[in-house]
């Protein structure tokens, strides 16, 4: 990179030190983009924003640049925003590049795009600061969530942030919505548990699914059934539990079949965050491809049975799990299954 780049969440701090004439806000994360845009709007006196803050579509590039060249009204600075510059015409790009050669010192021009060709980014970045609004890494997302809870005095039980991110991914709009729901639900207690995360999302706790599958990999029938009973007694809905196990095995199979590629490549191809890919890759090593496909077939059949009969849901789930571990590796049948592709 030959240009200066900052993360969207650092914009407020950067603007307190220095406000430059041109910025490029690049990336698809709506939450991060809006946080950055708010920071620029707050550079203008609230009483004068209607006169000195303007936002234009990419079809209005000439009007946008004319506004950028206009002196602010009764203020030291004007903020002008141009949406989705990736769709500019050739004429639009020429007009924008011409402005960048001599930008107004009294205006801050904020250019925005989800994606942009690297040559365009470098050209703009030679006279502007690039702000990244790309989906954050897992560690960055964890810090954002922890800081948000800590700022308002919430206490988190161990594993809460990991469980939340495992369910939402690191797309910050989804993460922020779940964080705010948790805050509202636990406003009085100010303490958030793993159970709260699972209950609010109406899903089976991801951590319990991982443990259940680990017990299946170890063929530990006693601990496997104890885990199942504990989940059911904790309020897990059998059909939802079954679908969660199915989704987990489907993800294991995808990662298993893509093994040999880099973590980043698997993440992109499978549409999963890298942290989940890493964990799935480690767990999938305990299963053969044939075993995973066998488990998926059994899960699918049990799903149809649960919907179509009045049989005991608990008993059906017990039989399902025992049937899967009975066919795990260790004998001739296990070897045959590992080579099965149907």
TAVENDA-V554015 format. One record per helix or strand. SS is the DSSP state (2 for helix, 1 for strand). FROM is the first residue (numbers start at 0). LEN is the number of residues. Records with the same first field share a line. If there is no record, write none. Layout:
# TAVENDA-V554015
SS = FROM-LEN + FROM-LEN
This chain:
# TAVENDA-V554015
1 = 4-3 + 21-5 + 52-4 + 77-5 + 106-7 + 128-4 + 154-2 + 190-2
2 = 7-10 + 29-12 + 45-7 + 57-12 + 84-3 + 89-12 + 117-8 + 137-14 + 159-9 + 171-14 + 193-8 + 205-13 + 220-13 + 237-20 + 262-8 + 273-11 + 288-20 + 312-14 + 331-7
